[in-house]
Amino acid sequence: MTETTTSSSSASAPALIDLAANPFTLFAAWMQDAEKTEPSDPNAMVLATSTPDGHPSARIVLLKGADEHGFVFYTNQHSRKGDELAQNPHVALLFHWKSLRRQIRIEGVVTPVTPEEADAYFASRSRISRMGAVASDQSRPLADRAIFEQRLKDVEARYEGQDLIPRPANWSGYRVEPACFEFWQERPYRLHDRATWTRDGNHWNVTRLYP
């Protein structure tokens, strides 16, 4: 598919989004660009969840895996997001790379990763991060920070001299299988470029959008 543009601003603008691209391949290319330019956490993404009756919540999490099977993140399943995902698996993701003036929106449904995947990622984390996951009742009320600090010390003592720290049963990951993507990039004079990929079975319907 080819397109032409007659805008006088086109010479100084980035190339238009390629509508012939596979959305996963395009995502990987944009992520690779972000890894070269973003000063911190290019894999940071907004994760939006919702209760069954439609009350939304959003937070930043880190993308830990991406391929044509979906986008993976990890968390305590007893956290607020874990509670909401158990009731409503529909989510939205947002990547925003300010230095590149680009963003990607993704909507889809989560499924749990396998225990083997969760074990492998948990084992790759730093020792203190693994101990923190054991010590923390994520998102639950904490009367005093000192309580958490003491719990962390107790975990350190329990596993002193041991490299293996077992993954807590309620700490795991989710894979977001996309139903749609929206790619956005800034162009001069707010004449931005936007395009969506919407899944239709094994086919993607592609549409460019007005800015």
C-alpha positions in Angstrom: 0.0 0.0 0.0 1.4 3.4 -1.0 0.3 6.9 0.1 1.3 10.4 -0.9 1.2 13.5 1.1 1.1 17.1 -0.2 1.5 18.8 3.1 4.3 21.5 3.1 5.4 20.2 6.4 6.1 16.7 5.2 9.8 17.4 4.4 10.6 17.9 8.1 8.2 15.2 9.4 9.0 11.5 10.1 7.9 8.9 7.6 4.3 7.9 7.8 3.4 4.7 9.7 3.7 1.7 7.4 0.2 0.2 7.0 1.7 -2.9 5.5 3.6 -3.7 8.6 2.8 -6.5 11.0 1.9 -4.7 14.3 4.2 -7.0 16.4 7.1 -6.2 14.1 6.3 -2.5 14.1 6.1 -2.6 17.9 9.5 -4.4 18.1 11.1 -1.7 15.9 9.7 1.1 17.9 10.8 -0.5 21.2 14.3 -0.9 19.7 14.3 2.8 18.9 13.2 3.6 22.5 15.9 1.4 24.0 18.4 3.7 22.2 16.9 7.0 23.2 14.9 6.7 26.4 17.0 7.6 29.5 15.2 5.2 31.9 12.9 2.2 31.5 11.9 2.2 27.9 9.8 -0.9 28.7 7.6 1.1 31.1 3.9 0.9 30.2 0.6 2.1 31.7 -1.6 -0.9 32.6 -5.3 0.0 32.9 -7.6 -2.5 34.5 -11.3 -2.3 35.6 -13.7 -3.7 38.0 -16.6 -5.7 36.6 -18.9 -2.7 37.0 -16.5 -0.4 35.1 -14.4 1.4 37.7 -11.0 1.9 36.1 -7.5 2.1 37.6 -4.1 2.6 36.0 -0.5 2.3 37.0 3.0 1.9 35.5 4.4 -1.6 35.2 7.4 -3.0 33.2 7.1 -5.1 30.1 9.1 -8.3 30.6 8.4 -10.1 27.4 6.9 -9.4 23.9 6.3 -11.6 20.9 3.4 -12.6 18.7 1.8 -14.4 21.6 1.4 -11.2 23.6 2.9 -8.8 26.1 4.0 -10.1 29.5 4.3 -8.4 32.9 4.6 -9.8 36.5 3.0 -8.8 39.8 1.6 -10.0 43.1 -1.8 -11.6 42.2 -3.2 -10.3 45.5 -2.6 -6.7 44.5 -5.4 -4.4 43.4 -4.6 -5.1 39.7 -4.4 -8.8 40.5 -7.9 -8.7 42.1 -9.3 -6.7 39.2 -7.8 -9.0 36.6 -9.3 -12.0 38.3 -12.7 -10.5 37.8 -12.3 -8.7 34.5 -9.5 -9.9 32.2 -9.9 -7.0 29.7 -7.0 -4.5 29.9 -5.4 -1.6 28.0 -1.7 -0.9 27.7 0.0 2.4 26.8 3.6 3.0 25.9 4.7 6.6 25.7 8.2 7.6 24.5 8.5 11.3 25.0 12.0 11.5 23.4 10.7 9.9 20.2 7.3 11.6 20.3 5.6 8.3 19.8 3.0 6.2 21.7 1.4 2.8 21.3 -2.0 1.8 22.7 -2.9 -1.9 23.0 -6.2 -3.4 24.1 -6.7 -7.1 24.8 -7.3 -9.9 27.3 -4.9 -11.3 29.9 -4.2 -15.0 30.6 -1.7 -16.2 33.3 1.8 -17.2 32.2 2.8 -20.8 33.0 4.4 -21.6 36.4 7.6 -22.4 34.6 7.7 -18.9 33.0 7.0 -17.3 36.3 9.7 -19.3 38.1 12.3 -18.5 35.4 11.6 -14.7 35.6 11.4 -14.7 39.4 14.8 -16.4 39.5 16.3 -13.8 37.2 15.4 -10.9 39.6 17.9 -9.5 42.1 18.1 -11.3 45.5 16.7 -8.3 47.3 13.8 -8.0 44.9 12.9 -11.6 45.4 13.0 -11.2 49.2 10.9 -8.1 48.9 8.2 -10.0 46.9 8.1 -12.6 49.7 7.9 -10.0 52.5 5.3 -7.7 50.8 1.5 -7.9 51.0 1.4 -5.7 47.9 -1.4 -3.0 47.9 -2.6 -4.0 51.4 -2.7 -1.4 54.2 0.6 -1.0 56.1 0.2 0.5 59.6 3.9 1.3 59.9 6.8 1.1 57.4 8.8 -0.5 60.2 6.6 -3.6 60.0 7.6 -4.2 56.4 11.2 -3.5 57.2 11.1 -6.1 59.9 9.4 -8.6 57.6 12.1 -8.1 55.1 14.8 -8.7 57.7 13.0 -11.9 58.7 13.0 -13.1 55.1 16.7 -12.3 54.8 17.4 -14.3 58.0 15.3 -17.2 56.7 17.2 -17.5 53.5 20.7 -16.5 54.7 23.3 -18.3 52.7 20.8 -19.7 50.3 20.7 -18.7 46.7 17.3 -20.2 46.0 14.3 -18.1 47.2 11.1 -19.9 46.2 8.6 -17.8 44.2 5.5 -17.0 46.4 2.4 -18.8 45.1 0.6 -15.5 44.6 3.4 -13.9 42.6 3.2 -14.6 38.9 2.7 -13.0 35.5 0.1 -12.2 32.9 0.2 -12.2 29.1 -1.9 -9.6 27.2 -3.1 -11.0 23.9 -3.8 -7.9 21.8 -7.2 -7.4 20.1 -6.1 -4.0 18.7 -3.1 -1.7 18.4 -3.0 2.1 17.8 0.3 3.6 16.8 0.7 7.4 17.1 3.6 9.6 16.2 3.9 13.4 16.4 4.2 15.5 13.2 4.6 19.2 12.9 1.7 21.6 13.6 -0.2 18.8 15.4 -0.9 17.0 12.1 -0.1 13.8 13.8 0.0 10.3 12.3 -2.2 7.6 13.7 -3.1 4.0 12.6 -4.9 1.1 14.1 -4.6 -2.6 13.7 -7.8 -4.6 14.8 -7.8 -8.3 15.0 -10.3 -10.3 12.9 -9.6 -13.9 13.6 -6.1 -14.5 12.2 -6.3 -11.3 10.1 -5.5 -7.7 11.0 -7.7 -4.9 9.7 -5.6 -1.7 9.3 -6.9 1.9 9.2 -5.2 5.2 9.3 -7.0 7.8 11.5 -7.4 11.5 11.4 -5.0 13.3 13.9 
